[in-house]
Amino acid sequence: MQTVSHHGRETAYDSVDRGGDGPPICCIHGSGGARDIWTGQYSLADRYPIVTMDLSGHGDSSDADASPGYTALSAYADDVLAVVDETDAEILLGNSLGGAVVLHILLEREFEPTAVVLTGTGARLGVLDDLLTWLKSDFERAVEFLHQPDRLFHDPDPELRERSIERMHECGQDVTRRDFLTCHEFDVRDQLAEIDAPVLAVYGEFDRLTPPWFHEYLADEIDGGELAEIEDASHLSMRERPSAFNSAVDEFLATIDN
């Protein structure tokens, strides 16, 4: 683990380089997550160095004094850009909340990535009212809801599901709730035409949190946007079906390289 200091806090990240000569990929996790969600992408590191990071208040990163919504989203964008600057990452890969952070960077910051991969995310990320209530008053029920079939996972190995539950509890109720409230306020549907970076939208076949049409909308509204489906997977397709996910990313980036 390494850290970078910025805005009065420390952001933790890992970097895996197996001799790949492609540009580094910075991977940004979703709500209640941490950087270890991306270990299945390490096999890409023989072509593209892989950087995984913890957003503020997650994993080993210190927290930011940020209220839910735009303030938290902006703080998370600061985290990403600090890691990007430290690692020379040129490609952004964001899942769920991480995808919202990437879209925020594309629309409001000066960084221009070589390419972008968005997965389990959307231009608008409204959250069910019941889930928002449980995140405030019954965290155990919220976590259980998210780990029911076809939400975070389609049909995961029990150990994979258990580690995901542990990770969310480690993140804690306050930060996880902040994440989901931030998602709930996120809406850039009327700005997607401003994006000119190459974008791949990857979705899990059975994802009920951010359904396939969320990604179809991204691919349709972003000029030159592309779409990829991961079969037998849900919201965390990169974790549930890493080989298929990595192949989709690899094929997309090969077209960018050429």
N, C-alpha and C positions, 0 to 999 in steps of 0.2 A: 504493500500500500504506500502511496505517496500523497502529499497534500499540497495545495496551493493556497496562499493567503490573499484575500481580497475583501474589500468592503468590511473590514474588521472581523472576518471569520475565516475558518479553514474549511476547504472543500476537499474531500478524499476521492482518490481515483486510483485505478490500476491500469497499467499499460502492458499489453502482450504483443510482442513483435517476434515473429518466427522467420524473419528474413524477407517478408513481402516487400515488393517495390512499389505497391500502390499507395495512394494517400491514406493516412490514418482515419479510422471511423470512430467518432465519439458517440457512445450509446447512452441514452437517457431513459431511465426507468419511469414507471407510472406511479399512481397514488399508493401510498403505504409501502412502497418497494425499496429496493436497494440495488447496488451495482452487481451483486452476484446473480441477478436474474439473467444476466447476459453471458454466463460461462459457456453456454452451448454455442456461442458465436466465436469462441476462441479458435475454432478450426479454420476460420477465415484469415487468421493472422499470418499464414504463410503467403498470403497475397496482399492483405491490407492490415497493418497494425491496428489492434483493437484497444480502444480506450473505454473503460467503464467507470462511471462516477456515481457518487451519492449526492443527491440534491440536499440543500440545507435542511437540517433536522432529521435526515435519514441516514441509516448506516453509521459510518464513522465521521460524517460531516457535522460541524457545529451548526447551530440553527441561526436563522435570520429573524430579526424582529419585524415580522411581516403579517399583516392581516390577510384573511382569505380574499381571493379575487385578483384584481390587477396587480396589487402590491406584491403578493406572493409570487405571481407569475413572473413579474419583473425581477424579483430576487433570484428565482430559479434560473432565469435567462442569464443573470450575472454569473451564477455558478458555472453554467455551461461555457460561457465565453471566457471565463478565467481558465478553465481546463483546456479549452481549445487553444488559447494563447500559449499555454504552458507546453502543450504536446504537438502543436502544429497540425491538429486534426483539420481535415478539409471536408469530411462527409459527416452529416448528422443523421443519427438513427434514433427516432423517438417512439416510445410506446405509450399510448393512452395520455395521461397528463404530460408525459415527456414529449409526445407529439404536439400537444398544445404549446409547450415551451418552444419547440422548434418552429412552429408556425409564427409564434410571437417574434422570434428572432428574425425570421425571414421578412416579416412585415414592418418591424419597428427598430431593428438594429442595423448597423452598417456591415456586419459580417456577411460575406457572400460565399456560401459553401459550394464545393464542386458538384455535389449531388446530395439528395435528401431521401431518406426512407422513412415513411410514416406507417405505423402498424397499430391496430387496435385503438384507433383514434378517429377524430372527425373535426370538421370546421365548427361544429357546435357540439357540446358535450353535456347536455342536460342530464341530471341525475334524478332518479325516482324519488318522489317525496318521502316514501316509506324508508328508503335507505338513508336519506338525510336525517330523518328522525332517529333511526336506530344508531347512526354514527354519533349522535348527540347523547342519547339516553340508554342505549343497549348495545354496546360495542361488540359483545360476543355474538349477538344476533346478526349484526351487520357483517361481521367476518364470515359467519356461517352462510349467510345469504350469498356473498360473493364467491364462495367456494362450492356452491351447488352446481350441478351439471350445466354446461353451456354458458357459464358466465366466465370466470377467469380461465377455466379449463373445460375441455369436452369430456375426455375420459382418461384422466392422468394416472400415472403410477401413484399409489397411496403415499409413498415417501415424498414425491414431488408436491402433492397437495399439502401434506403435513408441514413441509418446509416453507411453503407459501404462507400458511396460517401463522407459523412462528415468526416469519419475517414481518408480517403485518402487526403482530402483537409487539414485536421489538420496536417497530416504528412508533407505535403508541396511538392512542385515541385522538389526542389533540392534533397531531401533525397529519394523521390520516384524514381526519375530518376537514382540516384546512385544505388538503389536497382536493377532496371531492367538492367542497364548496367552490374552490377555484375553478374546477372543471365546470361546475354548474353555471358559473357566470360567463364562461368562455363562449364566444360566438364571433367568428370572423368570416361568415358565409359571404358577406358582401365585399370582401377584400381579396378573395382568392385569385382573381384575375391579375392582381398586382405582382404575383409571384412569378419569377422567371427562371428559377433554378430547376434543374431536372428532378422530378419527384416520382417516386414509386410508392403506391399505396398497397400495403399487404394486409390481407384480412384472413382470419380463421373462418372456415366454412360454417361453423356453428355458433359464432360469437353473437350473444344476445345483448351484451353491454354496448358494443359499438358494431352494429350489424353490417353485413357486406355493403349495403347501399350507402352507408356513411363513406366508405372508401371509393365506391363508384362515383359519388358526388365529388370527392376530392380530385379523382382522375379526370372527370369531365370538366370541372371548373378551372383547374390549373392547366395552363397552356402546355401541351406536351406531356401531361401527366400520364403515368402508366399504372396498371393494376395487376395484382397477383393474388391468387387464392391459395391458401394452405389447407389441404383436405384433412379431415379428422382432427381439427384443432378448433380452439375458441380464441378468447381474448389474448392470451399469452402464447400465441402460436410459436414464437421464437424459442420458448421454453419447452413447449409440449411436443413440437415437431421440428427440432433444430436443423436437421439435415435438409428437409424440404425448404425451410425458411432461408437457410444459408444459400441454397441453390438459387432461389429467387433473387436474393440480393446480389449474388455473384453474377448472374446473367444480366441483371440490370446495369451493374457497374461496368461490366465488360463493354456494353454499348456506349457508356460514357467515355471510357478510356479510348475507344476507337474514334 
